[in-house]
Amino acid sequence: MINSIKTLLLSAGFLLAGLSAVPAQTMKTNHTELATVGGGCFWCTEAVFQKLPGVLSIASGYAGGKTENPTYHQVCAGDTGHAEVIQIEFDPQKISYQKLLHYFWEAHDPTTLNRQGADSGTQYRSIILYSSEAQKLLAEKAKLEAQANFKSPIVTEIVPLKKFYKAEAYHQDYYNENSAQPYCQAVIRPKLEKFEQKLKAEQP
C-alpha cells in the first residue's frame, strides 16, 4: 500500500514537472481580457466594436450608477446614475486595450456632455470604466493623446468599474437582430458605414 502511494506521488511529481516546462506562450493561449466603455446608446457602440478583429464577444449593459440590478426603463429615466455601456471580451494577442481605446474615440464624440446626437441624458455619457490600475493609466494616457484630435475638451469620465449589469436579452446583438428597424437605419447604419471606411483606410 505504501509503495502504491509512493508511486502515485512520484507520478504526480513528474506531471507537475512537465507542466512547469510548458512555454509561457502556450499556457496563455486562451487568455482573454475585458474592457468596459460607454459612448452613447449601447446599440451603436456594440455594432461598431463587433467589427474589430480580436473582439470575441460583447455584452450591452449598465455601469457607473448606484441602483442594484437596474432595468432599462430605470436607466432611461436617469435616476439610477448608470450609463449605457458595453463590456468587450477581447484577445490581447490580436488587439490591445490601447487599440480598443483608439477606436473608442473614433466611435463617438467624447466632447459632448451627457449627449450623443439626439440621445440626451447622463445614461449616454462618455465613460471608461477600468478594472485594474494598468487600465486606468492607459485610459488616462489615451485621453490626453486623443485631445489633440478634438477642438473642444474631452469630457469622458475615467472611473473604476464597481459592477457591470448585463442588459435585458433583447438589447444584446441589437443591430444585427433589428437592422431594418428605423433607429438602426437612420442612426446606427450611417455610423457603422463611416467607421468601416476608417477601418479600411487603416489597412496596410
Secondary structure, DSSP 8 states (H G I E B T S, - for coil): -HHHHHHHHHHHHHHHHHHHTS-HHHHTTT--EEEEEEES-HHHHHHHHTTSTTEEEEEEEEESSSSSS--HHHHHHT-S--EEEEEEEE-TTTS-HHHHHHHHHHHS-TTSTTEETTEESGGG-EEEEESSHHHHHHHHHHHHHHGGG-SS----EEEE----EE--GGGTTHHHHSTTSHHIIIIIHHHHHHHHHHHHHH--
